[in-house]
Amino acid sequence: MEFKELIRARRSVRGYESAVDHGDLVAILREAQQAPSWKNQQTSRCYAVESPEVLGKLRGALPAFNQNSSANAALVVTTYVKDIVGFGTDGPVNEIGNGWGAYDLGLHDAYLILAAKDHGYDTLIMGIRDASLIRETLGIPENEEIMSVIAVGTRRTEPSERPRKELDEVARFF
Ligand SMILES: Cc1cc2nc3c(=O)[nH]c(=O)nc-3n(C[C@H](O)[C@H](O)[C@H](O)COP(=O)(O)O)c2cc1C
């Protein structure tokens, strides 16, 4: 898909017919790895959940509305390893601290959802989730910050309009 078309076609979808194919998911995660990161530290991590048994447990960490929205899709939990990106030998290099790890993960996840769209799938990033339950279910180590759960699958429902602000409101040119 042409890039301009791809970024317009990518939408948050809240109704899925089926989960992403395993081989496609591997390709999507590899493409997401091409995202830039601080000093190429690559602290973003993915926990891809496809098995019905683990999916059942993981869905328990989502509120009902996100469970409904992501039903039938595969789920990818994304995390970053803390205290590396944005840190030097003497601690944080500036006021952002671990915010830089979150920044890198956001870039990674942006690549992930665009790569998924390019492979013909839709996605939903879910920030409303129970991180403690996810950690326990997937055995995620304490040195990783759990950020999002991303549904990946084929769409059943069409997304509603989500207009963007006027550029003047969000950007200034000097
Ligand atoms: C960090 C983040 C967290 C989000 N969490 C949720 C969520 O928990 N549930 C949900 O339905 N949508 C969630 N969304 C989706 C946003 O609502 C959506 O991206 C926004 O309304 C713009 O719509 P679009 O993605 O279709 O362009 C989240 C998006 C982001 C980037």
The ligand as an SDF file (V2000), in Angstrom:
LIG
                    3D

 31 33  0  0  0  0  0  0  0  0999 V2000
   -1.6380    5.0950   24.0630 C   0  0  0  0  0  0  0  0  0  0  0  0
   -3.0290    4.7840   23.5390 C   0  0  0  0  0  0  0  0  0  0  0  0
   -3.9420    4.1400   24.3650 C   0  0  0  0  0  0  0  0  0  0  0  0
   -5.2150    3.8180   23.8850 C   0  0  0  0  0  0  0  0  0  0  0  0
   -6.0720    3.0910   24.6860 N   0  0  0  0  0  0  0  0  0  0  0  0
   -7.2710    2.7170   24.1890 C   0  0  0  0  0  0  0  0  0  0  0  0
   -8.1300    1.8600   24.9600 C   0  0  0  0  0  0  0  0  0  0  0  0
   -7.8060    1.4290   26.0630 O   0  0  0  0  0  0  0  0  0  0  0  0
   -9.3180    1.5050   24.4000 N   0  0  0  0  0  0  0  0  0  0  0  0
   -9.7060    1.9400   23.1690 C   0  0  0  0  0  0  0  0  0  0  0  0
  -10.8070    1.5760   22.7250 O   0  0  0  0  0  0  0  0  0  0  0  0
   -8.9150    2.7510   22.4180 N   0  0  0  0  0  0  0  0  0  0  0  0
   -7.6990    3.1170   22.8850 C   0  0  0  0  0  0  0  0  0  0  0  0
   -6.8570    3.8760   22.1040 N   0  0  0  0  0  0  0  0  0  0  0  0
   -7.2510    4.2420   20.7310 C   0  0  0  0  0  0  0  0  0  0  0  0
   -7.5500    5.7500   20.5770 C   0  0  0  0  0  0  0  0  0  0  0  0
   -8.7970    6.0250   21.1460 O   0  0  0  0  0  0  0  0  0  0  0  0
   -7.5190    6.1010   19.0730 C   0  0  0  0  0  0  0  0  0  0  0  0
   -6.2110    5.9390   18.5860 O   0  0  0  0  0  0  0  0  0  0  0  0
   -7.9780    7.5510   18.7980 C   0  0  0  0  0  0  0  0  0  0  0  0
   -9.3290    7.7340   19.1390 O   0  0  0  0  0  0  0  0  0  0  0  0
   -7.8050    7.9490   17.3210 C   0  0  0  0  0  0  0  0  0  0  0  0
   -8.5120    7.0620   16.4780 O   0  0  0  0  0  0  0  0  0  0  0  0
   -7.7920    6.2430   15.3220 P   0  0  0  0  0  0  0  0  0  0  0  0
   -6.7270    5.3780   15.9700 O   0  0  0  0  0  0  0  0  0  0  0  0
   -8.8620    5.4210   14.6580 O   0  0  0  0  0  0  0  0  0  0  0  0
   -7.1620    7.2070   14.3680 O   0  0  0  0  0  0  0  0  0  0  0  0
   -5.5900    4.1900   22.5640 C   0  0  0  0  0  0  0  0  0  0  0  0
   -4.6540    4.8340   21.7410 C   0  0  0  0  0  0  0  0  0  0  0  0
   -3.3900    5.1050   22.2030 C   0  0  0  0  0  0  0  0  0  0  0  0
   -2.3780    5.7420   21.2670 C   0  0  0  0  0  0  0  0  0  0  0  0
  1  2  1  0
  2  3  1  0
  2 30  2  0
  3  4  2  0
  4  5  1  0
  4 28  1  0
  5  6  2  0
  6  7  1  0
  6 13  1  0
  7  8  2  0
  7  9  1  0
  9 10  1  0
 10 11  2  0
 10 12  1  0
 12 13  2  0
 13 14  1  0
 14 15  1  0
 14 28  1  0
 15 16  1  0
 16 17  1  0
 16 18  1  0
 18 19  1  0
 18 20  1  0
 20 21  1  0
 20 22  1  0
 22 23  1  0
 23 24  1  0
 24 25  2  0
 24 26  1  0
 24 27  1  0
 28 29  2  0
 29 30  1  0
 30 31  1  0
M  END
$$$$
